[in-house]
Amino acid sequence: MSTTAQWCRVVITDCHGSAIASWTVGGAGNPDVGVVDSIARLHLEAKRRGHIVVLSQVCADLAALIRFAGLDDVLS
């Protein structure tokens, strides 16, 4: 029986810092590059709309993948 691990919490805010949406990202096992790709695409789309993606409670494995992909700005 596999368990679901929480990889991070995503919050999308408007230009004033008000939360528009939030959810938890997770899955069985460790995150992979597919998760990083989804986060990168979300980040780009939010930026186009004038929103900001904020990640919190990021697990160490996902943080390492994000940094490896050169997307450190998503972590800050």
HTML snippet that shows the backbone in 3Dmol.js (N, CA, C, O; Angstrom):
<script src="https://3Dmol.org/build/3Dmol-min.js"></script>
<div id="view" style="width:600px;height:400px;position:relative"></div>
<script>
const pdb = `
ATOM      1  N   MET A   1       0.844  -1.184   0.000  1.00  0.00           N
ATOM      2  CA  MET A   1       0.000   0.000   0.000  1.00  0.00           C
ATOM      3  C   MET A   1       0.887   1.244   0.000  1.00  0.00           C
ATOM      4  O   MET A   1       1.703   1.422   0.905  1.00  0.00           O
ATOM      5  N   SER A   2       0.739   2.087  -0.984  1.00  0.00           N
ATOM      6  CA  SER A   2       1.564   3.292  -1.061  1.00  0.00           C
ATOM      7  C   SER A   2       0.889   4.442  -0.316  1.00  0.00           C
ATOM      8  O   SER A   2      -0.336   4.541  -0.257  1.00  0.00           O
ATOM      9  N   THR A   3       1.720   5.292   0.240  1.00  0.00           N
ATOM     10  CA  THR A   3       1.198   6.466   0.936  1.00  0.00           C
ATOM     11  C   THR A   3       1.485   7.701   0.106  1.00  0.00           C
ATOM     12  O   THR A   3       2.433   7.730  -0.679  1.00  0.00           O
ATOM     13  N   THR A   4       0.678   8.698   0.280  1.00  0.00           N
ATOM     14  CA  THR A   4       0.851   9.950  -0.442  1.00  0.00           C
ATOM     15  C   THR A   4       1.679  10.903   0.401  1.00  0.00           C
ATOM     16  O   THR A   4       1.368  11.161   1.564  1.00  0.00           O
ATOM     17  N   ALA A   5       2.734  11.419  -0.202  1.00  0.00           N
ATOM     18  CA  ALA A   5       3.602  12.381   0.474  1.00  0.00           C
ATOM     19  C   ALA A   5       3.254  13.789   0.003  1.00  0.00           C
ATOM     20  O   ALA A   5       2.916  13.992  -1.164  1.00  0.00           O
ATOM     21  N   GLN A   6       3.335  14.750   0.903  1.00  0.00           N
ATOM     22  CA  GLN A   6       3.121  16.145   0.526  1.00  0.00           C
ATOM     23  C   GLN A   6       4.457  16.711   0.078  1.00  0.00           C
ATOM     24  O   GLN A   6       5.437  16.672   0.822  1.00  0.00           O
ATOM     25  N   TRP A   7       4.493  17.244  -1.154  1.00  0.00           N
ATOM     26  CA  TRP A   7       5.729  17.798  -1.697  1.00  0.00           C
ATOM     27  C   TRP A   7       5.820  19.299  -1.483  1.00  0.00           C
ATOM     28  O   TRP A   7       6.909  19.821  -1.244  1.00  0.00           O
ATOM     29  N   CYS A   8       4.695  20.004  -1.565  1.00  0.00           N
ATOM     30  CA  CYS A   8       4.704  21.443  -1.314  1.00  0.00           C
ATOM     31  C   CYS A   8       3.276  21.964  -1.223  1.00  0.00           C
ATOM     32  O   CYS A   8       2.313  21.252  -1.510  1.00  0.00           O
ATOM     33  N   ARG A   9       3.169  23.197  -0.825  1.00  0.00           N
ATOM     34  CA  ARG A   9       1.901  23.923  -0.793  1.00  0.00           C
ATOM     35  C   ARG A   9       2.033  25.051  -1.812  1.00  0.00           C
ATOM     36  O   ARG A   9       3.038  25.761  -1.820  1.00  0.00           O
ATOM     37  N   VAL A  10       1.037  25.220  -2.662  1.00  0.00           N
ATOM     38  CA  VAL A  10       1.031  26.263  -3.693  1.00  0.00           C
ATOM     39  C   VAL A  10      -0.042  27.283  -3.350  1.00  0.00           C
ATOM     40  O   VAL A  10      -1.183  26.927  -3.052  1.00  0.00           O
ATOM     41  N   VAL A  11       0.336  28.553  -3.396  1.00  0.00           N
ATOM     42  CA  VAL A  11      -0.627  29.643  -3.234  1.00  0.00           C
ATOM     43  C   VAL A  11      -0.428  30.599  -4.404  1.00  0.00           C
ATOM     44  O   VAL A  11       0.696  31.009  -4.694  1.00  0.00           O
ATOM     45  N   ILE A  12      -1.506  30.947  -5.065  1.00  0.00           N
ATOM     46  CA  ILE A  12      -1.455  31.963  -6.122  1.00  0.00           C
ATOM     47  C   ILE A  12      -2.033  33.234  -5.538  1.00  0.00           C
ATOM     48  O   ILE A  12      -3.137  33.237  -4.993  1.00  0.00           O
ATOM     49  N   THR A  13      -1.274  34.321  -5.655  1.00  0.00           N
ATOM     50  CA  THR A  13      -1.726  35.608  -5.133  1.00  0.00           C
ATOM     51  C   THR A  13      -1.856  36.606  -6.275  1.00  0.00           C
ATOM     52  O   THR A  13      -1.230  36.462  -7.325  1.00  0.00           O
ATOM     53  N   ASP A  14      -2.681  37.620  -6.043  1.00  0.00           N
ATOM     54  CA  ASP A  14      -2.784  38.698  -7.014  1.00  0.00           C
ATOM     55  C   ASP A  14      -1.666  39.704  -6.745  1.00  0.00           C
ATOM     56  O   ASP A  14      -0.831  39.488  -5.866  1.00  0.00           O
ATOM     57  N   CYS A  15      -1.650  40.783  -7.488  1.00  0.00           N
ATOM     58  CA  CYS A  15      -0.562  41.762  -7.367  1.00  0.00           C
ATOM     59  C   CYS A  15      -0.553  42.470  -6.011  1.00  0.00           C
ATOM     60  O   CYS A  15       0.433  43.115  -5.655  1.00  0.00           O
ATOM     61  N   HIS A  16      -1.643  42.352  -5.260  1.00  0.00           N
ATOM     62  CA  HIS A  16      -1.726  42.985  -3.937  1.00  0.00           C
ATOM     63  C   HIS A  16      -1.387  42.013  -2.807  1.00  0.00           C
ATOM     64  O   HIS A  16      -1.376  42.391  -1.635  1.00  0.00           O
ATOM     65  N   GLY A  17      -1.109  40.759  -3.168  1.00  0.00           N
ATOM     66  CA  GLY A  17      -0.765  39.761  -2.165  1.00  0.00           C
ATOM     67  C   GLY A  17      -1.932  38.988  -1.607  1.00  0.00           C
ATOM     68  O   GLY A  17      -1.765  38.197  -0.680  1.00  0.00           O
ATOM     69  N   SER A  18      -3.128  39.205  -2.162  1.00  0.00           N
ATOM     70  CA  SER A  18      -4.300  38.462  -1.702  1.00  0.00           C
ATOM     71  C   SER A  18      -4.336  37.091  -2.367  1.00  0.00           C
ATOM     72  O   SER A  18      -4.154  36.983  -3.579  1.00  0.00           O
ATOM     73  N   ALA A  19      -4.568  36.055  -1.587  1.00  0.00           N
ATOM     74  CA  ALA A  19      -4.613  34.695  -2.115  1.00  0.00           C
ATOM     75  C   ALA A  19      -5.829  34.509  -3.021  1.00  0.00           C
ATOM     76  O   ALA A  19      -6.948  34.872  -2.659  1.00  0.00           O
ATOM     77  N   ILE A  20      -5.598  33.947  -4.183  1.00  0.00           N
ATOM     78  CA  ILE A  20      -6.652  33.644  -5.148  1.00  0.00           C
ATOM     79  C   ILE A  20      -7.011  32.158  -5.063  1.00  0.00           C
ATOM     80  O   ILE A  20      -8.183  31.784  -5.114  1.00  0.00           O
ATOM     81  N   ALA A  21      -5.982  31.326  -4.933  1.00  0.00           N
ATOM     82  CA  ALA A  21      -6.184  29.881  -4.863  1.00  0.00           C
ATOM     83  C   ALA A  21      -5.028  29.263  -4.099  1.00  0.00           C
ATOM     84  O   ALA A  21      -3.931  29.819  -4.057  1.00  0.00           O
ATOM     85  N   SER A  22      -5.281  28.112  -3.496  1.00  0.00           N
ATOM     86  CA  SER A  22      -4.204  27.385  -2.822  1.00  0.00           C
ATOM     87  C   SER A  22      -4.533  25.900  -2.801  1.00  0.00           C
ATOM     88  O   SER A  22      -5.699  25.507  -2.752  1.00  0.00           O
ATOM     89  N   TRP A  23      -3.494  25.088  -2.839  1.00  0.00           N
ATOM     90  CA  TRP A  23      -3.665  23.640  -2.785  1.00  0.00           C
ATOM     91  C   TRP A  23      -2.339  22.992  -2.416  1.00  0.00           C
ATOM     92  O   TRP A  23      -1.285  23.628  -2.415  1.00  0.00           O
ATOM     93  N   THR A  24      -2.430  21.708  -2.104  1.00  0.00           N
ATOM     94  CA  THR A  24      -1.257  20.914  -1.761  1.00  0.00           C
ATOM     95  C   THR A  24      -0.888  20.054  -2.958  1.00  0.00           C
ATOM     96  O   THR A  24      -1.759  19.504  -3.630  1.00  0.00           O
ATOM     97  N   VAL A  25       0.411  19.941  -3.220  1.00  0.00           N
ATOM     98  CA  VAL A  25       0.910  19.083  -4.291  1.00  0.00           C
ATOM     99  C   VAL A  25       1.620  17.903  -3.631  1.00  0.00           C
ATOM    100  O   VAL A  25       2.448  18.085  -2.738  1.00  0.00           O
ATOM    101  N   GLY A  26       1.293  16.721  -4.069  1.00  0.00           N
ATOM    102  CA  GLY A  26       1.928  15.541  -3.500  1.00  0.00           C
ATOM    103  C   GLY A  26       1.651  14.325  -4.352  1.00  0.00           C
ATOM    104  O   GLY A  26       0.971  14.397  -5.375  1.00  0.00           O
ATOM    105  N   GLY A  27       2.188  13.216  -3.910  1.00  0.00           N
ATOM    106  CA  GLY A  27       1.988  11.979  -4.637  1.00  0.00           C
ATOM    107  C   GLY A  27       2.708  10.846  -3.949  1.00  0.00           C
ATOM    108  O   GLY A  27       3.293  11.017  -2.879  1.00  0.00           O
ATOM    109  N   ALA A  28       2.658   9.702  -4.568  1.00  0.00           N
ATOM    110  CA  ALA A  28       3.340   8.532  -4.023  1.00  0.00           C
ATOM    111  C   ALA A  28       4.835   8.628  -4.330  1.00  0.00           C
ATOM    112  O   ALA A  28       5.219   8.902  -5.467  1.00  0.00           O
ATOM    113  N   GLY A  29       5.653   8.410  -3.347  1.00  0.00           N
ATOM    114  CA  GLY A  29       7.100   8.431  -3.566  1.00  0.00           C
ATOM    115  C   GLY A  29       7.658   9.835  -3.629  1.00  0.00           C
ATOM    116  O   GLY A  29       7.141  10.765  -3.010  1.00  0.00           O
ATOM    117  N   ASN A  30       8.726   9.961  -4.393  1.00  0.00           N
ATOM    118  CA  ASN A  30       9.429  11.241  -4.512  1.00  0.00           C
ATOM    119  C   ASN A  30       8.950  12.024  -5.725  1.00  0.00           C
ATOM    120  O   ASN A  30       8.498  11.427  -6.702  1.00  0.00           O
ATOM    121  N   PRO A  31       9.040  13.364  -5.681  1.00  0.00           N
ATOM    122  CA  PRO A  31       8.676  14.175  -6.849  1.00  0.00           C
ATOM    123  C   PRO A  31       9.660  13.923  -7.988  1.00  0.00           C
ATOM    124  O   PRO A  31      10.791  13.496  -7.761  1.00  0.00           O
ATOM    125  N   ASP A  32       9.213  14.193  -9.217  1.00  0.00           N
ATOM    126  CA  ASP A  32      10.073  14.026 -10.379  1.00  0.00           C
ATOM    127  C   ASP A  32      10.045  15.285 -11.234  1.00  0.00           C
ATOM    128  O   ASP A  32       9.430  16.284 -10.861  1.00  0.00           O
ATOM    129  N   VAL A  33      10.714  15.231 -12.381  1.00  0.00           N
ATOM    130  CA  VAL A  33      10.789  16.421 -13.233  1.00  0.00           C
ATOM    131  C   VAL A  33       9.429  16.820 -13.798  1.00  0.00           C
ATOM    132  O   VAL A  33       9.243  17.975 -14.182  1.00  0.00           O
ATOM    133  N   GLY A  34       8.486  15.900 -13.856  1.00  0.00           N
ATOM    134  CA  GLY A  34       7.139  16.239 -14.305  1.00  0.00           C
ATOM    135  C   GLY A  34       6.476  17.242 -13.373  1.00  0.00           C
ATOM    136  O   GLY A  34       5.757  18.135 -13.823  1.00  0.00           O
ATOM    137  N   VAL A  35       6.717  17.096 -12.078  1.00  0.00           N
ATOM    138  CA  VAL A  35       6.180  18.046 -11.101  1.00  0.00           C
ATOM    139  C   VAL A  35       6.833  19.406 -11.294  1.00  0.00           C
ATOM    140  O   VAL A  35       6.161  20.437 -11.244  1.00  0.00           O
ATOM    141  N   VAL A  36       8.139  19.409 -11.514  1.00  0.00           N
ATOM    142  CA  VAL A  36       8.862  20.671 -11.742  1.00  0.00           C
ATOM    143  C   VAL A  36       8.340  21.344 -12.999  1.00  0.00           C
ATOM    144  O   VAL A  36       8.165  22.562 -13.017  1.00  0.00           O
ATOM    145  N   ASP A  37       8.086  20.574 -14.049  1.00  0.00           N
ATOM    146  CA  ASP A  37       7.540  21.124 -15.292  1.00  0.00           C
ATOM    147  C   ASP A  37       6.175  21.763 -15.045  1.00  0.00           C
ATOM    148  O   ASP A  37       5.901  22.859 -15.533  1.00  0.00           O
ATOM    149  N   SER A  38       5.331  21.086 -14.298  1.00  0.00           N
ATOM    150  CA  SER A  38       3.998  21.632 -13.993  1.00  0.00           C
ATOM    151  C   SER A  38       4.090  22.930 -13.199  1.00  0.00           C
ATOM    152  O   SER A  38       3.350  23.879 -13.463  1.00  0.00           O
ATOM    153  N   ILE A  39       4.994  22.970 -12.230  1.00  0.00           N
ATOM    154  CA  ILE A  39       5.177  24.181 -11.431  1.00  0.00           C
ATOM    155  C   ILE A  39       5.715  25.316 -12.290  1.00  0.00           C
ATOM    156  O   ILE A  39       5.289  26.462 -12.150  1.00  0.00           O
ATOM    157  N   ALA A  40       6.650  24.999 -13.179  1.00  0.00           N
ATOM    158  CA  ALA A  40       7.212  26.027 -14.072  1.00  0.00           C
ATOM    159  C   ALA A  40       6.137  26.595 -15.000  1.00  0.00           C
ATOM    160  O   ALA A  40       6.077  27.806 -15.212  1.00  0.00           O
ATOM    161  N   ARG A  41       5.295  25.733 -15.547  1.00  0.00           N
ATOM    162  CA  ARG A  41       4.216  26.186 -16.432  1.00  0.00           C
ATOM    163  C   ARG A  41       3.205  27.034 -15.661  1.00  0.00           C
ATOM    164  O   ARG A  41       2.729  28.053 -16.160  1.00  0.00           O
ATOM    165  N   LEU A  42       2.887  26.608 -14.454  1.00  0.00           N
ATOM    166  CA  LEU A  42       1.974  27.374 -13.600  1.00  0.00           C
ATOM    167  C   LEU A  42       2.563  28.754 -13.310  1.00  0.00           C
ATOM    168  O   LEU A  42       1.859  29.763 -13.361  1.00  0.00           O
ATOM    169  N   HIS A  43       3.851  28.786 -13.008  1.00  0.00           N
ATOM    170  CA  HIS A  43       4.541  30.043 -12.722  1.00  0.00           C
ATOM    171  C   HIS A  43       4.465  30.997 -13.922  1.00  0.00           C
ATOM    172  O   HIS A  43       4.173  32.182 -13.759  1.00  0.00           O
ATOM    173  N   LEU A  44       4.727  30.479 -15.115  1.00  0.00           N
ATOM    174  CA  LEU A  44       4.668  31.314 -16.324  1.00  0.00           C
ATOM    175  C   LEU A  44       3.264  31.846 -16.587  1.00  0.00           C
ATOM    176  O   LEU A  44       3.092  33.025 -16.896  1.00  0.00           O
ATOM    177  N   GLU A  45       2.266  30.986 -16.466  1.00  0.00           N
ATOM    178  CA  GLU A  45       0.887  31.409 -16.719  1.00  0.00           C
ATOM    179  C   GLU A  45       0.428  32.443 -15.686  1.00  0.00           C
ATOM    180  O   GLU A  45      -0.240  33.419 -16.027  1.00  0.00           O
ATOM    181  N   ALA A  46       0.790  32.221 -14.438  1.00  0.00           N
ATOM    182  CA  ALA A  46       0.415  33.180 -13.392  1.00  0.00           C
ATOM    183  C   ALA A  46       1.070  34.533 -13.658  1.00  0.00           C
ATOM    184  O   ALA A  46       0.438  35.579 -13.509  1.00  0.00           O
ATOM    185  N   LYS A  47       2.333  34.502 -14.052  1.00  0.00           N
ATOM    186  CA  LYS A  47       3.061  35.740 -14.341  1.00  0.00           C
ATOM    187  C   LYS A  47       2.408  36.506 -15.489  1.00  0.00           C
ATOM    188  O   LYS A  47       2.294  37.731 -15.439  1.00  0.00           O
ATOM    189  N   ARG A  48       1.985  35.787 -16.514  1.00  0.00           N
ATOM    190  CA  ARG A  48       1.297  36.421 -17.658  1.00  0.00           C
ATOM    191  C   ARG A  48       0.014  37.131 -17.227  1.00  0.00           C
ATOM    192  O   ARG A  48      -0.370  38.146 -17.807  1.00  0.00           O
ATOM    193  N   ARG A  49      -0.634  36.590 -16.211  1.00  0.00           N
ATOM    194  CA  ARG A  49      -1.893  37.162 -15.720  1.00  0.00           C
ATOM    195  C   ARG A  49      -1.693  38.175 -14.601  1.00  0.00           C
ATOM    196  O   ARG A  49      -2.661  38.702 -14.053  1.00  0.00           O
ATOM    197  N   GLY A  50      -0.433  38.446 -14.261  1.00  0.00           N
ATOM    198  CA  GLY A  50      -0.149  39.415 -13.216  1.00  0.00           C
ATOM    199  C   GLY A  50      -0.243  38.843 -11.813  1.00  0.00           C
ATOM    200  O   GLY A  50      -0.358  39.589 -10.840  1.00  0.00           O
ATOM    201  N   HIS A  51      -0.196  37.519 -11.704  1.00  0.00           N
ATOM    202  CA  HIS A  51      -0.273  36.852 -10.408  1.00  0.00           C
ATOM    203  C   HIS A  51       1.101  36.328 -10.004  1.00  0.00           C
ATOM    204  O   HIS A  51       2.051  36.348 -10.787  1.00  0.00           O
ATOM    205  N   ILE A  52       1.178  35.866  -8.776  1.00  0.00           N
ATOM    206  CA  ILE A  52       2.432  35.346  -8.239  1.00  0.00           C
ATOM    207  C   ILE A  52       2.169  33.960  -7.667  1.00  0.00           C
ATOM    208  O   ILE A  52       1.169  33.742  -6.983  1.00  0.00           O
ATOM    209  N   VAL A  53       3.076  33.018  -7.952  1.00  0.00           N
ATOM    210  CA  VAL A  53       3.008  31.681  -7.375  1.00  0.00           C
ATOM    211  C   VAL A  53       3.966  31.640  -6.200  1.00  0.00           C
ATOM    212  O   VAL A  53       5.149  31.951  -6.332  1.00  0.00           O
ATOM    213  N   VAL A  54       3.439  31.253  -5.052  1.00  0.00           N
ATOM    214  CA  VAL A  54       4.251  31.141  -3.843  1.00  0.00           C
ATOM    215  C   VAL A  54       4.228  29.689  -3.405  1.00  0.00           C
ATOM    216  O   VAL A  54       3.160  29.119  -3.183  1.00  0.00           O
ATOM    217  N   LEU A  55       5.413  29.087  -3.280  1.00  0.00           N
ATOM    218  CA  LEU A  55       5.521  27.720  -2.776  1.00  0.00           C
ATOM    219  C   LEU A  55       5.964  27.779  -1.328  1.00  0.00           C
ATOM    220  O   LEU A  55       6.832  28.573  -0.966  1.00  0.00           O
ATOM    221  N   SER A  56       5.368  26.942  -0.505  1.00  0.00           N
ATOM    222  CA  SER A  56       5.794  26.829   0.888  1.00  0.00           C
ATOM    223  C   SER A  56       5.797  25.355   1.264  1.00  0.00           C
ATOM    224  O   SER A  56       5.290  24.513   0.523  1.00  0.00           O
ATOM    225  N   GLN A  57       6.357  25.059   2.395  1.00  0.00           N
ATOM    226  CA  GLN A  57       6.440  23.684   2.885  1.00  0.00           C
ATOM    227  C   GLN A  57       6.999  22.753   1.813  1.00  0.00           C
ATOM    228  O   GLN A  57       6.521  21.632   1.638  1.00  0.00           O
ATOM    229  N   VAL A  58       8.019  23.231   1.095  1.00  0.00           N
ATOM    230  CA  VAL A  58       8.614  22.473  -0.006  1.00  0.00           C
ATOM    231  C   VAL A  58       9.532  21.397   0.573  1.00  0.00           C
ATOM    232  O   VAL A  58      10.432  21.698   1.358  1.00  0.00           O
ATOM    233  N   CYS A  59       9.301  20.148   0.184  1.00  0.00           N
ATOM    234  CA  CYS A  59      10.160  19.064   0.670  1.00  0.00           C
ATOM    235  C   CYS A  59      11.546  19.200   0.034  1.00  0.00           C
ATOM    236  O   CYS A  59      11.706  19.818  -1.018  1.00  0.00           O
ATOM    237  N   ALA A  60      12.523  18.617   0.687  1.00  0.00           N
ATOM    238  CA  ALA A  60      13.917  18.752   0.255  1.00  0.00           C
ATOM    239  C   ALA A  60      14.134  18.216  -1.159  1.00  0.00           C
ATOM    240  O   ALA A  60      14.870  18.822  -1.939  1.00  0.00           O
ATOM    241  N   ASP A  61      13.509  17.095  -1.500  1.00  0.00           N
ATOM    242  CA  ASP A  61      13.698  16.516  -2.838  1.00  0.00           C
ATOM    243  C   ASP A  61      13.167  17.425  -3.935  1.00  0.00           C
ATOM    244  O   ASP A  61      13.812  17.591  -4.970  1.00  0.00           O
ATOM    245  N   LEU A  62      11.998  18.015  -3.719  1.00  0.00           N
ATOM    246  CA  LEU A  62      11.426  18.924  -4.720  1.00  0.00           C
ATOM    247  C   LEU A  62      12.252  20.200  -4.811  1.00  0.00           C
ATOM    248  O   LEU A  62      12.491  20.703  -5.908  1.00  0.00           O
ATOM    249  N   ALA A  63      12.685  20.724  -3.685  1.00  0.00           N
ATOM    250  CA  ALA A  63      13.522  21.932  -3.697  1.00  0.00           C
ATOM    251  C   ALA A  63      14.799  21.691  -4.490  1.00  0.00           C
ATOM    252  O   ALA A  63      15.230  22.557  -5.250  1.00  0.00           O
ATOM    253  N   ALA A  64      15.405  20.525  -4.319  1.00  0.00           N
ATOM    254  CA  ALA A  64      16.634  20.201  -5.056  1.00  0.00           C
ATOM    255  C   ALA A  64      16.365  20.126  -6.557  1.00  0.00           C
ATOM    256  O   ALA A  64      17.161  20.625  -7.352  1.00  0.00           O
ATOM    257  N   LEU A  65      15.253  19.509  -6.953  1.00  0.00           N
ATOM    258  CA  LEU A  65      14.903  19.425  -8.377  1.00  0.00           C
ATOM    259  C   LEU A  65      14.639  20.806  -8.973  1.00  0.00           C
ATOM    260  O   LEU A  65      15.056  21.098 -10.094  1.00  0.00           O
ATOM    261  N   ILE A  66      13.950  21.644  -8.218  1.00  0.00           N
ATOM    262  CA  ILE A  66      13.656  22.999  -8.692  1.00  0.00           C
ATOM    263  C   ILE A  66      14.951  23.782  -8.881  1.00  0.00           C
ATOM    264  O   ILE A  66      15.122  24.470  -9.888  1.00  0.00           O
ATOM    265  N   ARG A  67      15.852  23.679  -7.926  1.00  0.00           N
ATOM    266  CA  ARG A  67      17.142  24.374  -8.051  1.00  0.00           C
ATOM    267  C   ARG A  67      17.946  23.812  -9.226  1.00  0.00           C
ATOM    268  O   ARG A  67      18.557  24.573  -9.977  1.00  0.00           O
ATOM    269  N   PHE A  68      17.949  22.499  -9.387  1.00  0.00           N
ATOM    270  CA  PHE A  68      18.680  21.849 -10.491  1.00  0.00           C
ATOM    271  C   PHE A  68      18.171  22.347 -11.839  1.00  0.00           C
ATOM    272  O   PHE A  68      18.946  22.511 -12.782  1.00  0.00           O
ATOM    273  N   ALA A  69      16.857  22.587 -11.925  1.00  0.00           N
ATOM    274  CA  ALA A  69      16.253  23.066 -13.172  1.00  0.00           C
ATOM    275  C   ALA A  69      16.470  24.568 -13.378  1.00  0.00           C
ATOM    276  O   ALA A  69      16.074  25.112 -14.409  1.00  0.00           O
ATOM    277  N   GLY A  70      17.091  25.240 -12.411  1.00  0.00           N
ATOM    278  CA  GLY A  70      17.360  26.665 -12.546  1.00  0.00           C
ATOM    279  C   GLY A  70      16.159  27.539 -12.270  1.00  0.00           C
ATOM    280  O   GLY A  70      16.094  28.670 -12.753  1.00  0.00           O
ATOM    281  N   LEU A  71      15.205  27.037 -11.500  1.00  0.00           N
ATOM    282  CA  LEU A  71      13.978  27.773 -11.220  1.00  0.00           C
ATOM    283  C   LEU A  71      13.935  28.283  -9.794  1.00  0.00           C
ATOM    284  O   LEU A  71      12.876  28.314  -9.167  1.00  0.00           O
ATOM    285  N   ASP A  72      15.091  28.684  -9.283  1.00  0.00           N
ATOM    286  CA  ASP A  72      15.182  29.160  -7.892  1.00  0.00           C
ATOM    287  C   ASP A  72      14.205  30.276  -7.586  1.00  0.00           C
ATOM    288  O   ASP A  72      13.738  30.391  -6.453  1.00  0.00           O
ATOM    289  N   ASP A  73      13.882  31.108  -8.578  1.00  0.00           N
ATOM    290  CA  ASP A  73      12.972  32.229  -8.327  1.00  0.00           C
ATOM    291  C   ASP A  73      11.573  31.772  -7.914  1.00  0.00           C
ATOM    292  O   ASP A  73      10.833  32.544  -7.303  1.00  0.00           O
ATOM    293  N   VAL A  74      11.201  30.545  -8.231  1.00  0.00           N
ATOM    294  CA  VAL A  74       9.911  30.026  -7.813  1.00  0.00           C
ATOM    295  C   VAL A  74       9.929  29.729  -6.316  1.00  0.00           C
ATOM    296  O   VAL A  74       8.883  29.748  -5.667  1.00  0.00           O
ATOM    297  N   LEU A  75      11.099  29.458  -5.772  1.00  0.00           N
ATOM    298  CA  LEU A  75      11.211  29.130  -4.356  1.00  0.00           C
ATOM    299  C   LEU A  75      11.197  30.367  -3.464  1.00  0.00           C
ATOM    300  O   LEU A  75      10.925  30.257  -2.269  1.00  0.00           O
ATOM    301  N   SER A  76      11.480  31.523  -4.011  1.00  0.00           N
ATOM    302  CA  SER A  76      11.537  32.725  -3.156  1.00  0.00           C
ATOM    303  C   SER A  76      10.270  33.516  -3.196  1.00  0.00           C
ATOM    304  O   SER A  76      10.165  34.548  -2.533  1.00  0.00           O
TER     305      SER A  76
END
`;
const viewer = $3Dmol.createViewer("view");
viewer.addModel(pdb, "pdb");
viewer.setStyle({}, {cartoon: {color: "spectrum"}});
viewer.zoomTo();
viewer.render();
</script>
